[in-house]
Amino acid sequence: MPAAVSDAGMPQATPFSFRRMLEAPVHSLAFGEKERVAALGADAWLDRGKGFEKMPKPPRATAEVGIYFGRDNQPRLMGFERTPGGETSVYLRWLKDAWQSGSSEIARLAGVQGPMYGVLGWADPEVVCKRGDQCIIKRVSGWKFVPALPSLPRVVLCNGQAWAFEQSQLWVLEKEGFRTVAGAPAFTRIGAVWGTSPQEVWVADAGRNVVQHYAGSTWSEQRSPIEGAHALWAPSPSEVWLAGDGGAARFDGKAWALVSGAPKGALVVAGRDANEVWIAGASGVWRGSKTAQ
């Protein structure tokens, strides 16, 4: 089916149909094994393959706390909350049908004051950091400790490579720790980052409403296909998703096109493969499936 053209001149892509799976605002979404999906908003939700069920209310579920799966295929909460006295770290695990402290999983960082950031999951590596102190880089083959950044970036794990970003700064995780990405454009306010490989990276600069693309050795810039980009995800270089306030757009390896039927107000876009994409945000959690063209 050929793409229709919108009044604004942006092609409208129509190969996906969306169905709402959860009607509650969420800011974080995670995939486990065996069809498990977890979502976090004011409450936490778990889908074991038969639909979302509300979990007991987490003691802390602020916008700075993300939900993840650990390697036991059970949910985790990690991040921080802002209090009058400063930021307080959050690291909880789902164990015996209750949210419990996960301090035993973060070694000496459990005793270090200050906020936490990073990314968890069943894929290597997990990254657990305390601001200004250390990061634990957890691999199945063993743990490594590297210096933490002095800020509170978001961290994403893309095909085994961790990236961190905050405001105008972009870092990549290497053997000795996070390194500023050399030669990158002057970003204003990074809204999202995704890399299909270290040589293929997308950055949504929400401050200027543009998308920056690194391919091999050079960066290129183009106008963002949507307003207010908050999330990027790509299972391959020819299947790149961008979501945010203005809905969602998809890059097919040649050009961006708006995705009809995708919800607006998105904070998360993610998936397991190119045939299934999930978008979450103000209107809940939506699952998109590829349709015949």
C-alpha positions, 0 to 999 in steps of 0.5 A, spaced: 500 500 500 503 506 498 503 511 503 498 517 503 501 524 504 498 529 509 496 536 509 503 538 512 506 534 506 509 529 511 508 521 508 503 517 512 505 510 513 500 505 514 503 498 515 501 498 523 495 497 527 495 499 534 491 496 540 491 499 547 493 494 552 493 499 558 489 505 559 493 508 565 498 513 564 505 510 564 512 513 563 516 507 563 516 500 559 520 494 560 520 487 556 522 480 560 522 473 557 516 469 556 512 475 553 513 479 560 511 486 559 512 491 565 509 498 565 510 504 571 506 510 572 503 512 578 502 504 579 506 498 577 503 493 572 505 486 569 503 482 563 505 475 563 502 474 556 495 475 558 494 482 559 496 487 564 495 486 572 496 491 577 501 490 582 502 492 589 503 500 589 511 501 589 513 505 595 516 510 590 514 511 583 516 518 581 518 520 573 525 519 575 524 511 576 524 506 571 521 499 571 526 494 568 526 486 568 532 483 572 536 476 569 531 472 574 525 475 569 522 479 575 521 486 575 526 492 578 525 499 579 531 503 579 532 511 579 531 516 584 526 521 587 527 528 589 526 530 596 527 537 600 533 534 602 536 532 595 535 526 591 534 519 594 536 513 590 531 507 589 533 500 587 527 495 589 526 488 586 520 484 586 520 478 590 515 473 594 510 478 591 512 484 594 517 490 593 523 489 597 530 492 597 535 490 592 541 493 596 544 486 595 544 486 588 548 493 588 554 491 592 557 497 596 553 502 592 547 500 597 551 504 602 553 510 598 548 517 599 546 520 592 541 518 586 542 512 582 541 512 574 543 506 569 539 501 565 537 493 567 535 487 563 537 480 561 541 483 556 549 485 557 551 489 560 546 492 566 549 499 568 548 501 575 551 508 577 551 512 583 552 520 581 559 522 582 561 515 585 562 509 581 558 505 576 557 497 576 558 494 569 554 487 570 556 482 565 554 475 565 562 474 565 563 478 571 562 485 574 567 491 573 567 498 576 568 504 572 567 512 574 560 514 574 558 521 571 557 527 575 550 528 572 544 524 572 543 522 565 538 517 562 542 511 559 539 506 554 542 499 552 542 498 544 544 492 541 549 491 547 552 498 547 550 503 552 549 510 551 548 516 556 545 523 555 543 529 559 541 536 556 546 537 550 551 532 552 552 525 549 556 519 552 558 512 550 560 507 555 567 504 553 572 499 557 574 505 562 567 508 563 563 513 559 566 517 554 564 524 551 562 522 543 567 526 539 565 530 533 558 530 535 554 536 533 552 541 538 546 539 541 541 543 545 536 538 548 537 531 547 530 528 548 532 521 545 538 516 543 538 510 539 544 506 536 543 500 532 551 499 532 556 504 534 557 506 527 549 508 526 546 512 531 540 517 532 539 523 536 533 527 537 534 534 539 528 536 542 531 543 543 531 544 536 526 539 533 531 536 529 534 529 528 541 528 528 544 521 524 551 518 525 552 513 519 559 511 519 563 517 520 559 523 519 553 526 522 547 529 518 541 533 520 534 533 518 527 536 521 524 532 526 518 528 523 514 529 530 514 535 535 516 534 542 520 527 541 521 523 547 523 516 545 527 512 539 528 505 538 530 501 532 531 493 531 535 495 525 537 501 520 531 500 516 526 500 522 527 506 526 521 509 530 521 516 533 515 517 538 513 523 542 508 529 543 506 529 536 505 521 535 510 517 532 514 516 525 518 511 522 524 511 518 524 505 513 532 506 511 530 512 506 525 517 509 521 518 515 513 517 515 508 519 520 505 513 523 497 513 522 493 511 528 499 511 533 498 515 540 500 522 541 503 524 548 508 518 547 514 517 552 516 510 550 517 506 544 520 499 544 519 492 541 521 485 541 522 485 533 520 489 527 513 486 527 511 488 534 512 495 537 509 498 543 508 505 545 507 508 552 505 515 555 499 519 557 494 515 554 496 508 556 500 502 553 499 501 546 501 495 542 502 496 534 502 490 529 505 490 522 499 489 517 499 487 510 500 492 505 
